[in-house]
Amino acid sequence: MLTPSELWTWQYCPSKDRLLLNLDNDTQFVTELTGAVLNEKVSSKAFSIAEAETFWRLHDVLQTVVLDENERFDCCLHALANRFRQLTAHKSWYFVTQRMQDIGAYQLVHLQGKDNLLAVVVASDLECIECLLLASGESLAGKTLTRRTIIRVLRNRAQLVEQDINLAQSA
C-alpha cells in the first residue's frame, strides 16, 4: 500500500474536470469532485503533515469495517478531498431522527434511511456532521446514495457505532 508523502500534491485538472491527488510521476488518484463543487481550484498544493495524520486516523477507524486494503486507501483519500468541497445544505430529511449524541470526526455512524447505511464522520460543526458513506443504499426520500458519497446531516440523524479503536499511528 502507498503511504502518505510530502511529495503528494493536490491539483485540479480542467480537462478531466476533477480534483486529483498526484501520488508519483505515474500515478494519480482521481476524486469524484468536479470543478462545480470545489471551494478552490488548486493548481498545486502539497499534501500536509496534518493530512497525513488524518489519513492514518481514518485508516485505523476503517480497519475494523473495510477489510480490503485498497478500498480503505480509496475511502481515506476521498474523505481527505472533502476539505476542497464547497459547504452544502444538510440532507437530514433523508434519514430517521436518532437520539442526540456527541459525535465527532473519525467516528463510525449509522444513518437510517430505507437502508441502514454505515458511514465515517469526516467533518463536524455545532449543528451538522459530514459523513462518507461506506456502502450504497436508499434514503427515506427514495434517493439512491452511492458508496463514497459525502453527505451533510444534522447531528441527530446519526447513531454512533460502538467500538474500541486504539490503533493510532504517527505520520
Salt bridges, closest charged atoms under 4 A:
GLU32 OE2 - ARG148 NH2 2.66
GLU40 OE2 - LYS45 NZ 3.53
GLU51 OE2 - ARG83 NE 2.86
GLU69 OE2 - HIS59 NE2 2.94
GLU69 OE1 - ARG72 NH2 2.37
GLU71 OE2 - ARG147 NH1 3.85
ASP74 OD1 - HIS78 NE2 3.57
ASP74 OD2 - ARG148 NH1 3.06
ASP125 OD2 - ARG152 NH2 2.77
GLU130 OE1 - ARG85 NH2 3.11
GLU130 OE2 - ARG152 NH1 3.30
GLU138 OE2 - LYS114 NZ 3.51
